[in-house]
Amino acid sequence: MENDLMLRIEDLHVFYGGIHALKGINIEVPAGKIVALVGANGAGKSTTLRAVSGLVKARQGKIEFQGIDITRESAHHIVEMGLAMVPEGRRIFPNLTVWENLLLGSYTRRDKEKIKEDLDWVFRIFPRLKERVRQKGGTLSGGEQQMLAVARALMSRPHLLMMDEPSLGLAPLLVKEIFNIIREINQNGTTILLIEQNAKAALQIAHYAYVLETGSVVLEGRGKELLENEKVRKAYLGEE
C-alpha cells in the first residue's frame, strides 16, 4: 500500500467490559482512496470506527491520523482535525430543517465563504435535499435521511469520511444511488473508510478492503481481488 497514509491502525485492542471486541487489528487507509471493512454482524467493524473517532478507548495499540497519534484524543477534537463519521442509523436531527442540519455539520468551521461553496456542492450531489431544504429532517424518507447524514458530514469538510452501513434499510435502487454518490465524493478528493454489510456493493467501489471476523482481520486485498476470492464469495456474497 502507498506511503501517503491518511489513517494507520496498529495492533488495536478494544474491550467492552469482559468482551474482547478488537483483537490486535492492523488497518491502513491511503489518502485519496476508498477502503472497505466487510464482515458479519459482531465482527468489530463499527467498534473500529468508534475507536478511530474517539467514542471508545483502546486498551492497547495506536491510531494515527495524517501522521498524528490520536489514540487518546477526545471525539470533538478528532472532528476538528478533519475526520467525520456518518453513523449507522443516520442520527440526523428530526426537528430541525434540512438547512439547519447541514449548517450544524459545519459548526467547527470559521470560513463562511467556503461554507457557502460547500453547500452549493452538497446540493449539486444531492439535488433532492435542495428541493426539501425547508423541510424538517424527520419528514424525509429513509433514503433522503441517509443523504442528509452524508451531506451533513461533508459540511465539516473532512479529510477522512467514515461511513457506517450507508445502505442499511434502503431499497435496491437507492443503494445504487448512494454508492454512486460515495464514488463521486471520493473523486472530489475525500478519503473514505466504509463499513458495509452489502459486501458486493462495497467491494465493487473499494480500492482496498479488509475482512473482519470476531475482532480480527482474516483477509485483505484489493476490492476486485476479494470479489473473486472463493471464501469471500461463499461467506459474504451468498455464492456457492
LOTIBA-39624 format. One record per atom (N, C-alpha, C, CB): z, y, x; residue in one letter. Coordinates in pm, whole numbers, padded with zeros to 5 digits, always signed. Each point is the difference from the previous one (the first is absolute). Glycine has a CB too. Example, Ala and Ser with C-alpha at 12.3 -4.5 7.8 and 13.67 -1.06 7.14 Angstrom:
REM LOTIBA-39624
+00780-00569+01319A +00000+00119-00089A +00000+00120+00090A +00125-00117-00189A -00197+00222+00154S +00006+00119+00082S +00073+00109-00077S -00215-00063+00118S 
//
This chain:
REM LOTIBA-39624
+00000-00121+00084M +00000+00121-00084M +00000+00126+00088M +00123-00126-00183M -00165+00237+00122E -00014+00123+00077E +00134+00053+00052E -00201+00053-00137E +00189+00029+00244N +00120+00059+00057N +00053+00116-00083N -00081-00069+00224N -00010+00133-00299D +00037+00120-00075D +00074-00042-00128D -00199+00128+00094D +00329-00154-00080L +00076-00057-00112L +00066+00109-00084L +00039-00206+00136L -00053+00193-00268M +00072+00087-00092M +00142-00055-00021M -00218+00067-00115M +00227-00202+00104L +00129-00062-00029L +00013-00130+00081L +00002+00102-00233L +00116-00121+00291R +00029-00125+00069R +00137-00051-00047R -00140+00069+00204R +00142-00192-00252I +00124-00065-00041I +00025-00115+00098I -00032+00063-00248I +00149-00059+00313E +00031-00102+00101E +00127-00076-00035E -00112+00142+00173E +00102-00274-00181D +00115-00088-00016D +00096+00050-00109D -00021-00064+00243D -00035+00097-00359L +00079+00063-00106L +00074-00106-00084L -00166+00190-00007L +00300-00172+00001H +00086-00086-00082H +00069+00087-00103H +00036-00165+00191H -00046+00124-00318V +00069+00071-00109V +00074-00103-00084V -00176+00185-00004V +00300-00150-00032F +00083-00086-00086F +00033+00073-00130F +00098-00115+00203F -00096+00040-00312Y +00059+00046-00125Y +00124-00084-00022Y -00225+00074-00100Y +00341-00019+00133G +00122-00081-00005G -00016-00117+00096G +00045+00066-00240G -00033-00187+00188G -00014-00119+00086G -00143-00051+00010G +00230-00061-00062G -00323+00128-00007I -00140-00048+00001I -00077+00064+00115I +00007-00033-00249I -00066-00052+00333H -00080+00046+00114H -00142+00026-00050H +00144-00132+00167H -00172+00257-00209A -00126+00032-00070A -00119+00012+00096A +00135+00118-00174A -00114-00060+00293L -00105+00008+00102L +00052-00061+00128L -00098+00209-00104L +00020-00302+00158K +00049-00082+00112K -00079+00027+00129K +00071-00175-00164K -00059+00299+00213G -00062+00031+00129G -00150+00019-00006G +00180-00126+00102G -00226+00205-00200I -00145+00018-00013I -00053+00104+00099I +00017-00063-00243I -00143+00045+00282N -00072+00093+00087N -00131+00039-00069N +00104-00101+00211N -00121+00230-00234I -00119+00049-00071I -00048+00129+00067I +00078-00105-00219I -00210+00118+00232E -00058+00123+00055E -00103+00056-00097E +00037-00084+00235E -00032+00216-00252V -00096+00069-00088V -00072+00105+00084V +00144-00038-00208V -00270+00011+00248P -00075+00098+00079P -00036+00122-00083P -00091-00186+00140P +00086+00302-00076A -00037+00124-00068A -00140-00013-00060A +00147+00133+00159A -00161-00083-00281G -00130+00004-00065G -00043-00128-00068G -00059+00165+00166G +00144-00267-00167K -00037-00130-00057K +00075-00029-00129K -00047-00082+00230K -00002-00022-00301I +00074-00057-00113I +00056-00134+00046I -00149+00117-00174I +00280-00131+00167V +00066-00127+00034V +00069-00052-00125V +00034+00070+00244V -00056-00198-00275A +00058-00059-00121A +00107-00102+00036A -00217+00036-00122A +00321-00040+00038L +00100-00107+00007L -00017-00082-00127L +00164+00139+00140L -00193-00268-00125V -00015-00086-00117V +00101-00114+00007V -00246+00059-00018V +00274-00116-00098G +00098-00108-00006G +00057-00009-00140G +00056+00030+00243G +00015-00137-00270A +00057-00022-00133A +00116+00096-00024A -00069-00243+00009A +00118+00246-00134N +00121+00075-00032N +00115-00050+00086N -00080+00038-00235N +00162+00055+00286G +00114-00041+00081G -00032-00028+00145G +00093-00093-00204G -00218+00122+00245A -00040-00027+00139A +00054+00104+00097A -00206-00110-00086A +00244+00227+00033G +00052+00107+00086G -00091+00121+00011G +00116-00174+00126G -00220+00177-00207K -00097+00110+00010K +00063+00135-00037K -00184-00163-00055K +00247+00169-00063S +00061+00126-00044S +00116+00041+00090S -00066-00053-00235S +00140-00046+00283T +00112+00029+00092T -00052+00068+00126T +00129-00198-00089T -00245+00155+00136T -00061+00061+00120T -00025+00148-00025T -00107-00220+00062T +00047+00253-00175L -00027+00142-00031L +00128+00079-00017L -00214-00068-00110L +00312+00006+00047R +00129+00070-00021R +00070+00027+00133R +00022-00111-00225R -00036+00018+00319A +00060+00020+00132A -00072+00113+00075A +00066-00244+00008A -00199+00245-00015V -00078+00104+00069V +00034+00137-00058V -00186-00165+00046V +00202+00173-00180S +00026+00131-00060S +00147+00039+00001S -00197-00038-00143S +00283-00042+00206G +00140+00038+00018G +00089-00031-00119G -00080+00175+00149G +00027-00251-00247L +00079-00030-00120L +00094-00118+00021L -00187+00089-00139L +00152-00179+00231V +00094-00105+00043V +00007+00005+00153V -00051-00149-00204V +00165+00116+00258K +00020+00011+00145K -00021-00135+00069K +00161+00188-00039K -00220-00182+00157A -00023-00120+00080A +00131-00046+00065A -00239+00072+00043A +00260-00203-00042R +00114-00056+00075R -00037-00006+00148R +00075-00135-00202R -00203+00111+00227Q -00048-00015+00137Q -00148+00036+00003Q +00172-00182+00051Q -00220+00226+00066G -00142+00031+00013G -00026+00149+00004G -00051-00211-00118G -00078+00244+00120K -00041+00139+00022K -00121+00035-00085K +00091-00010+00233K -00090+00132-00289I -00114+00050-00076I -00044+00131+00065I +00078-00111-00217I -00204+00115+00263E -00054+00122+00062E -00112+00056-00085E +00061-00085+00229E -00052+00215-00257F -00104+00070-00076F -00059+00108+00090F +00115-00047-00223F -00243+00036+00254Q -00070+00091+00091Q +00078+00014+00132Q -00095+00125-00198Q +00144-00239+00247G +00068-00004+00130G +00146+00043-00003G -00219+00042+00099G +00270-00003-00217I +00140+00045-00012I +00082-00109-00068I -00072+00244-00011I +00188-00275+00068D +00089-00100-00058D +00063+00056-00128D +00047-00099+00230D -00079+00037-00345I +00055+00049-00128I +00097-00103-00062I -00210+00134-00038I +00251-00233+00116T +00082-00110-00053T +00125+00050-00070T -00086-00145+00182T +00146+00251-00130R +00126+00051-00058R -00017+00133-00074R +00122-00116+00184R -00246+00158-00205E -00025+00129-00066E +00029-00009-00150E -00174+00054+00174E +00207+00061-00233S +00022+00005-00146S -00135+00000-00072S +00218+00127+00032S -00216-00174-00156A -00123-00012-00078A -00070+00135-00016A +00100-00194-00122A -00024+00302+00094H -00067+00129-00026H -00062+00057+00129H +00164+00045-00187H -00103-00073+00302H -00058+00047+00126H -00128-00076+00032H +00229+00060+00082H -00233-00189-00117I -00120-00082+00025I -00118+00055-00083I +00145-00205+00047I -00118+00247-00170V -00106+00062-00084V -00050+00127+00068V +00103-00095-00212V -00010+00176+00262E -00038+00126+00065E -00085-00024+00125E +00211+00105-00088E -00192-00222+00151M -00077-00034+00120M -00145-00040-00032M +00214-00072+00108M -00242+00049-00238G -00138-00031-00039G -00023-00142-00045G -00067+00170+00159G +00171-00230-00218L -00012-00137-00049L +00036-00001-00148L +00056-00097+00229L -00150+00057-00313A +00023+00001-00145A -00015-00140-00057A -00082+00237-00014A +00155-00262-00098M -00009-00131-00063M -00032+00013-00148M +00163-00091+00167M -00254+00005-00214V -00025-00015-00143V +00077-00124-00041V -00234+00113+00007V +00348-00096-00076P +00086-00117-00027P -00057-00090-00107P +00195+00136+00067P -00150-00260-00068E -00036-00092-00107E +00056+00055-00131E -00004-00200+00159E -00075+00190-00266G +00048+00050-00129G -00022+00149-00019G +00167-00180+00003G -00240+00242+00090R -00048+00140-00010R +00108+00106+00014R -00176-00086-00145R +00280+00080+00062R +00115+00093+00008R -00040+00147+00000R +00119-00176+00125R -00213+00207-00209I -00032+00142-00021I +00111+00062-00085I -00252-00043+00016I +00250+00176-00032F +00098+00067-00085F -00061+00014-00141F +00101+00127+00199F -00057-00210-00295P -00067-00006-00130P +00009+00129-00082P +00047-00241+00002P +00061+00318+00019N +00019+00122-00080N -00066+00123+00061N +00213-00097-00080N -00270+00081+00200L -00071+00111+00063L -00150-00018-00020L +00183+00027+00171L -00256+00084-00169T -00146-00009-00015T -00063-00058+00128T +00002+00199-00159T -00128-00236+00147V -00077-00047+00116V +00007+00104+00112V -00156-00133-00151V +00136+00258+00114W +00003+00112+00097W +00135+00006+00072W -00165+00129-00143W +00274-00136+00065E +00135+00008+00059E +00029-00119+00091E +00076+00127-00202E -00122-00247+00161N +00016-00119+00085N -00069+00020+00135N +00013-00144-00206N -00135+00199+00200L -00077+00021+00123L +00067+00103+00092L -00210-00059-00125L +00258+00168+00065L +00066+00103+00081L +00128-00054+00065L -00094+00177-00151L +00164-00266+00080L +00119-00061+00060L -00036-00083+00124L +00108-00007-00227L -00230-00051+00225G -00045-00075+00117G -00012+00086+00124G -00121-00152-00153G +00100+00282+00134S -00020+00090+00115S +00125+00079+00035S -00240+00017-00064S +00357-00062+00015Y +00121+00084+00013Y +00044+00022+00145Y +00070-00085-00221Y -00111-00002+00313T +00042+00018+00141T -00091+00097+00074T +00092-00233-00001T -00197+00280-00066R -00101+00081+00070R +00019+00149-00024R -00158-00190-00019R +00112+00270+00115R +00009+00145-00012R -00138+00067+00002R +00225-00011+00112R -00330-00068-00090D -00136+00055+00016D -00070+00011-00136D -00015-00099+00231D +00047+00206-00302K -00046+00017-00139K -00152-00013-00016K +00197+00148-00037K -00272-00088+00131E -00146-00002-00008E -00053-00143+00007E -00008+00229+00107E +00065-00308-00014K -00043-00139+00017K +00041-00086-00121K +00020+00027+00251K +00092+00007-00313I +00043-00074-00120I -00106+00014-00109I +00244+00039+00058I -00300+00082-00072K -00105+00020-00100K -00123-00084+00033K +00086+00233-00043K -00123-00237+00172E -00113-00083+00044E +00024-00146-00035E -00047+00161+00188E +00170-00207-00163D +00031-00140-00025D +00001-00033-00148D +00132-00003+00209D -00088+00099-00291L -00008-00021-00146L -00146-00017-00043L +00211+00136-00033L -00298-00052+00088D -00144-00011-00032D -00054-00137+00043D -00026+00250+00027D +00069-00296+00092W -00045-00129+00054W +00049-00114-00090W +00001+00093+00236W +00127-00086-00275V +00059-00104-00085V -00073-00005-00135V +00225+00033+00113V -00261+00083-00168F -00071+00001-00128F -00144-00049+00014F +00145+00192-00073F -00201-00178+00193R -00134-00057+00025R +00008-00153-00001R -00066+00204+00137R +00171-00258-00073I +00015-00147+00006I +00040-00055-00137I +00066+00015+00243I +00020+00060-00314F +00053-00046-00129F -00037+00101-00110F +00193-00118+00118F -00320+00121-00159P -00040+00098-00102P +00077-00015-00131P -00226+00002+00104P +00271-00125-00132R +00076-00022-00124R +00132+00078-00001R -00105-00227-00017R +00165+00242+00135L +00125+00077+00008L -00025+00148-00028L +00092-00166+00167L -00208+00213-00124K -00034+00141-00025K -00011+00025-00151K -00123+00013+00222K +00064-00111-00291E -00015+00012-00147E +00137+00002-00070E -00223-00118+00015E +00322+00052+00049R +00132-00014-00065R +00108+00083+00069R -00067-00231-00071R +00026+00336+00140V +00090+00073+00088V +00124+00057-00072V -00200+00056+00138V +00186-00024-00267R +00115+00058-00075R +00077-00106-00079R -00127+00215-00017R +00081-00340+00023Q +00070-00107-00073Q +00124-00046+00077Q -00218-00073-00102Q +00318+00028+00027K +00118-00057+00065K -00035-00137+00059K +00153+00126-00158K -00096-00155+00273G -00029-00126+00070G +00022-00123-00086G +00062+00112+00210G +00043-00106-00294G +00033-00116-00083G -00102-00031-00107G +00234+00053+00043G -00324+00041-00074T -00102-00023-00104T -00128-00061+00058T +00095+00192-00130T -00103-00207+00262L -00121-00055+00063L -00001-00152-00014L -00006+00193+00163L -00114-00250-00155S -00013-00147+00002S +00054-00054+00133S -00203+00010-00154S +00223-00141+00162G +00049-00061+00124G -00088+00030+00119G +00099-00180-00137G -00230+00172+00116G -00093+00028+00110G +00006+00145+00045G -00148-00178-00088G +00160+00269-00009E +00009+00142+00033E +00131+00032+00072E -00143+00054-00198E +00251-00121+00156Q +00128+00020+00069Q -00008-00048+00145Q +00121-00026-00219Q -00194-00085+00241Q -00018-00049+00137Q -00078+00103+00082Q +00005-00241-00081Q -00108+00297+00022M -00079+00104+00068M +00089+00120+00034M -00209-00076-00122M +00296+00114+00027L +00089+00114+00022L +00098-00029+00113L -00021+00063-00243L +00072-00187+00249A +00094-00038+00107A -00068+00011+00137A +00121-00154-00159A -00246+00110+00166V -00075+00008+00127V -00027+00147+00034V -00108-00226-00043V +00062+00302-00057A -00033+00141+00022A +00124+00078+00043A -00183-00015-00171A +00296-00012+00109R +00124+00070+00035R +00036-00027+00147R +00081-00018-00240R -00094-00109+00284A +00028-00033+00140A -00095+00073+00094A +00085-00225-00071A -00212+00236+00031L -00099+00068+00085L +00031+00149+00016L -00171-00166-00076L +00240+00222-00023M +00032+00144+00006M +00099+00033+00111M -00043+00012-00245M +00109-00112+00301S +00088+00027+00116S -00082+00002+00129S +00194-00109-00120S -00325+00086+00108R -00093-00006+00113R +00050-00099+00106R -00068+00239-00044R +00085-00365+00006P +00057-00097+00094P -00098-00043+00109P +00147-00079-00184P -00092+00047+00301H -00081-00065+00104H -00013-00148-00033H +00077+00168+00175H +00030-00223-00234L +00001-00141-00040L +00042-00008-00146L +00054-00077+00236L -00139+00011-00317L +00030-00020-00141L +00030-00148-00021L -00150+00195-00070L +00271-00225+00021M +00037-00139-00028M -00008-00021-00151M +00151-00012+00205M -00212-00099-00246M -00021-00025-00142M +00054-00138-00035M -00204+00148-00002M +00293-00150-00099D +00064-00125-00042D -00059-00044-00133D +00214+00062+00122D -00298-00166-00117E -00061-00060-00120E -00074+00102-00088E +00181-00171+00005E -00280+00242+00051P -00068+00102-00081P -00078-00055-00119P -00016+00132+00205P -00020-00262-00202S -00082-00052-00112S +00084-00073-00105S -00190-00022+00159S +00322+00020-00141L +00088-00077-00089L -00014+00045-00146L +00159-00032+00190L -00190-00063-00278G -00005+00029-00144G -00124+00073-00046G +00242+00005+00008G -00341+00013+00080L -00120+00073-00041L -00111-00095-00042L +00062+00185+00158L -00145-00138-00249A -00118-00077-00044A -00097-00015+00118A +00026+00084-00239A -00102-00196+00243P -00090-00027+00114P -00092+00116+00039P +00008-00234-00070P -00060+00306-00031L -00090+00111+00029L +00072+00112+00074L -00133-00057-00202L +00258+00083+00162L +00081+00103+00065L +00042-00042+00140L +00082+00074-00224L -00059-00205+00241V +00036-00051+00134V -00111+00034+00097V +00137-00189-00101V -00261+00165+00059K -00115+00030+00084K -00004+00149+00035K -00127-00191-00105K +00153+00274+00004E -00002+00146+00019E +00108+00043+00100E -00088+00030-00235E +00208-00085+00219I +00112+00036+00090I -00034-00040+00144I +00165-00030-00189I -00224-00087+00208F -00034-00042+00137F -00112+00084+00060F +00073-00232-00059F -00167+00275-00024N -00103+00093+00050N +00062+00132+00044N -00169-00106-00153N +00269+00152+00076I +00069+00125+00033I +00079-00016+00131I +00016+00059-00247I +00050-00175+00263I +00075-00025+00125I -00094+00009+00120I +00164-00149-00125I -00281+00090+00109R -00099+00004+00110R -00043+00145+00029R -00081-00231-00065R +00062+00308-00041E -00043+00139+00016E +00108+00084+00069E -00142-00022-00207E +00268+00000+00168I +00112+00072+00063I +00002-00031+00150I +00135-00008-00216I -00156-00119+00249N -00002-00041+00140N -00116+00065+00075N +00106-00219-00064N -00222+00225+00000Q -00117+00061+00064Q +00020+00149+00023Q -00145-00173-00107Q +00235+00234+00030N +00035+00141+00019N +00099+00020+00113N -00042+00037-00241N +00084-00147+00306G +00084+00012+00119G +00144-00044-00013G -00145+00182+00056G +00186-00230-00174T +00139-00043-00018T +00014-00149+00034T +00033+00174-00180T +00064-00206+00266T +00031-00139+00034T +00077-00061-00117T +00005+00052+00251T -00033-00178-00283I +00061-00063-00118I +00063-00135+00035I -00167+00116-00146I +00290-00133+00101L +00068-00131+00005L +00017-00044-00145L +00123+00051+00221L -00186-00163-00253L -00015-00041-00140L +00067-00135-00025L -00216+00127-00013L +00299-00132-00091I +00058-00126-00047I -00070-00034-00130I +00226+00043+00111I -00268-00168-00123E -00078-00031-00119E +00006-00150-00028E -00153+00197+00045E +00186-00231-00171Q -00002-00142-00038Q -00142-00047-00026Q +00229+00023-00098Q -00317+00070+00065N -00141-00035-00016N -00060-00009+00141N -00018+00116-00230N +00044-00232+00293A -00035-00017+00142A -00149+00017+00026A +00193-00156+00022A -00273+00108-00115K -00146+00008+00020K -00046+00146+00009K -00029-00217-00123K +00074+00299+00027A -00039+00143-00001A +00051+00070+00125A +00004+00000-00252A +00119-00031+00293A +00059+00065+00117A -00074-00038+00128A +00222+00000-00114A -00252-00129+00129L -00065-00046+00123L -00145+00049+00010L +00148-00202-00002L -00209+00229-00113Q -00138+00051+00002Q -00007+00141+00057Q -00051-00142-00198Q +00156+00222+00182I -00006+00138+00052I +00081+00020+00129I -00032+00077-00234I +00118-00175+00268A +00088+00018+00116A -00075-00024+00131A +00196-00072-00140A -00172+00160+00238H -00054-00023+00133H +00076-00114+00068H -00069+00243+00018H +00199-00250-00047Y +00086-00101+00061Y +00106-00037-00103Y -00042+00088+00237Y +00094-00210-00229A +00099-00043-00100A +00099-00099+00060A -00169+00036-00181A +00286-00037+00118Y +00107-00093+00037Y +00040-00079-00124Y +00084+00156+00183Y -00062-00286-00165V +00049-00085-00109V +00148-00026+00024V -00230-00108-00034V +00313+00146-00066L +00144-00022+00011L +00044-00117-00087L +00033+00245+00047L +00059-00324+00006E +00064-00107-00077E +00148+00002+00033E -00211-00142-00003E +00294+00151-00100T +00146+00001+00013T +00050+00079+00122T +00002-00221-00112T -00051+00345+00123G +00052+00092+00101G -00059-00013+00139G +00201-00005-00129G -00306-00074+00143S -00064-00017+00132S -00151+00019-00013S +00183-00160+00072S -00244+00207+00036V -00147+00008+00006V -00051-00137+00041V +00001+00250+00059V -00082-00312-00145V -00050-00135+00030V -00147+00000+00041V +00167-00091-00161V -00237+00199+00130L -00142+00011+00036L -00035+00146+00013L -00056-00215-00120L -00038+00247+00207E -00052+00136+00006E -00144-00005+00049E +00231+00095+00045E -00305+00010-00076G -00139+00005+00045G -00076+00106-00078G +00008-00243+00061G -00136+00256-00031R -00082+00095-00075R -00008-00044-00146R -00135+00055+00208R +00128+00044-00297G -00001-00031-00143G -00106-00103-00037G +00084+00228-00042G -00206-00207+00092K -00111-00091-00034K +00025-00142+00054K -00159+00198+00003K +00221-00206+00116E +00032-00132+00059E +00099-00075-00089E -00040+00091+00231E +00143-00021-00278L +00102-00066-00082L -00058-00042-00136L +00179+00134+00115L -00279-00059-00164L -00066-00040-00125L -00066-00137+00014L -00039+00241-00055L -00006-00271+00178E -00067-00128+00025E +00097-00110+00042E -00202+00128+00067E +00328-00091-00042N +00098-00098+00050N +00037-00098-00111N +00091+00171+00165N -00098-00300-00131E +00021-00105-00101E +00140+00007-00061E -00164-00145+00123E +00264+00168-00038K +00140+00006-00049K +00019+00117-00096K +00080-00105+00215K -00138+00218-00178V +00010+00120-00085V -00072-00024-00132V +00013+00147+00204V -00129-00207-00198R -00079-00026-00122R +00077-00089-00097R -00212+00023+00133R +00277-00125-00077K +00074-00093-00087K +00129+00065-00054K -00094-00195+00132K +00168+00261-00046A +00132+00050-00038A -00006+00128-00082A +00089-00103+00204A -00186+00193-00172Y +00005+00135-00061Y -00123+00035-00083Y +00139+00067+00191Y -00248-00139-00171L -00120+00035-00076L -00029-00101-00110L -00091+00111+00203L +00179-00212-00216G -00014-00101-00107G -00123-00084+00015G +00121+00150-00148G -00166-00169+00272E -00121-00081+00022E +00038-00134+00065E -00140+00210+00024E +00066-00311-00057E +00026-00133+00061E -00088-00019+00122E +00062-00096-00225E 
//
